[in-house]
Amino acid sequence: MERMYSPWRMAYIRQEAGGGGGGCGCIFCVGPSEIDDPARLVLGVYKHTLAICNLYPYNNGHVLLAPRRHISDLSLLSREELGELMSLAALATTALGGEYAPGGFNLGMNLGKVAGAGIADHLHLHVVPRWNGDTNFMTAAQSTRVLPESLEETHCRLQPLFRDLAP
């Protein structure tokens, strides 16, 4: 096989270039009219933070948590924002654990482009469910992951859980 195609990525690339969330072009800046837009994959919006499905998940159930304020520097978060972000991370692992029964989780942030941040202008925390032996040859061979569940199905499973969270 010479090529692997992922045509669904083009819509995301065009959205990122032309403006996504809240009119500022950032996928994490979700405007009020976008909260229930199925294309946005918003799981929950809270006082200082939000949770969304990752459009390019490492595993099923991979969610992104971010402050609602458009900010890139972790040290500039208020105590309330930081506290809610970490509370949401704890609640997210509980919700994901109940729904997917993973063996563990990876939580992480890539701060800055050189650290691997795909969206460096708005900090966000990855919550990735993990299972024993969940890696596959596709990741090593083509930087591609094979997931048994569609993103839409993941969103439908998780949205009710996150809407009820109160970080």
N, C-alpha and C positions, 0 to 999 in steps of 0.2 A: 504494500500500500504506500503510495507516494504522498498523498494528502489526506488530511482529516478536515472536514468542514464543520463549522459551527455557525450557520447563518443567523441564528438568533442573536448573536453578539452585535451584529450591525445596528440593530435598533437601539441597543444600549450605547454604543459608540456615538451614534447620531444624537441621542438624548443628552449624553454628557457634554458633547461639543455645543449643542444648540440650546441648552437650558433644560434642566430638570427641576427638581423641587423648589417650591416657593418663589420661583421667578429669578433665582440667583444662579442657576446652573448647577447646584450641588444636590446630589441625590439624598443627602441627609437633611436638607432644609425643606421640610414638608409643609406646604400651605394647608390651611383648613379644608379647602375643597379637595385636597389630594389624599386625605387620611383614609377614606373608604374607596379610593381608586384601586381596583384589583391589580393594575399594572405596576403600582408603586410598591406592593407587597409589604405594606406597613402592618406590623403586628400590634403595636400599642404606642400611644403617645401619652406622656406623663408630664408632670409640672416642669421638670428640667431636662428630661431625657426622652429618647424614643428607641423603639426596637423595630428592625426590619429584617426580612429574609435577605441573605446574600444572593445576588444574582448569579454568582459564579462560586457555588459552595464547594468546600473541600470534602464535605460529607453531608448527608441528609440531616436537616435540623440546624445547619450552620446559620447563626443569626449575628447581626451587627447591632451593637448598642452605641448610641452617640448622644452627646449633649444636644439640646435643641438649638442652643446658641452656636452660630457658625464661628468656630474657634479651632486653631491648629496646635496651640501650645498647652500642654497638660498643666503646666504650672500656673496658667491664668484661669483655670476653672475655679469657681467659688467653692467654698466648703459644701454648700448645699448641692451644687452640681456634681461635685466629686462623690459626695456621700450617696446621692441618688443613683449615680452611675454604678457604683460598687454594690449597692443594695439590689439594683436591677440585675446585675451579673449573678448575684447569689440566687435571686428568684428565678432567673432564666435557667440556671443549671438544675434547679429543682423541677421546673416545668418541663424542660427537655428530658430530664431523667425519667419523669413519670410517663412521658409520651413515647420515648424511643428506647428507654432502658439501655443506655450506653454503658461501657465499662469505665469510662472516665471522660474528661474534657480537656481541651486546650483553650486557654484564654490568653489573648495577646493583642498588643498594639504595635503598629509600625509607625513610628513618629518621624516624618520627613521622607522625601523621595529616596534619599540614599539608604534609608533603613527599610525600604521596600513598600512604603505606603503608596497604594494605587490612587488614593484620594488624600493627598497630603494636607489640603486646606481645611479639612474638617475631621478632627480626631474621632476615632471610633474604636470600639473594642470588639474583637472577634470572639464568639463563643462557639466552639466546634465540638460536637459530640464525637467520641472516639470508641471504637470497638477493637478488641484483640484481632489482629490480622486484617484491619480495614484498608490497608494500602493495596494497590494492585499494580500490575505491570504498566498500565496506561499512563500513570503519573510519571513513571521513570522514562517511558519510551516516547511520549508525545506531550508531556505537560498537560495531560487530559485526565479527567476523572470520569469513572463510570458510576453513576448513581442509580439506584433502583427505584427512586421516587421522583416524580416531576416537581419542579419548583412550585407550581400551582397547588399540587396536593400537599406539599409541605406547608405552604401558607395557610391553606384551609384547616389543616390539623392544628397549627400553632396559634393562629389568630385568636380563637376563643380563650386559650390559656393566657396569653399576654394581655388581652383586654381586661382580664380580671386581676392582674397584678397591681399592687400599690406599693411602689418602692418608697 
